[in-house]
């Protein structure tokens, strides 16, 4: 296995880990906020939203990069590209719609999640073109 393929898998795994971390932190912060406000916490809704926004796209980038680099499946690259476009779009929507300006931890995690997914796409394309 070449260095680029190992780098692609590593970037995919890092994207998945940042996605899981971001989803868990959002879940924890919402839980703490609801406890402070003494309101009922919608557990199923929070898990679904955090999974759909952060965890699932991060895992799909990791799975796509693994399939593209290790298993040499051609559909792994479009999976990585489509999922990364979704992540970047979501992060851009958060940046432009957020009332907070400044380096808050969740903004940095969102930015790093999008950056790692773009890096994974770049490395995946390098792997694709180096094989030809």
Helices and strands as residue ranges (DSSP letters): H 3-37, H 43-50, I 51-55, H 56-69, H 75-97, H 105-130
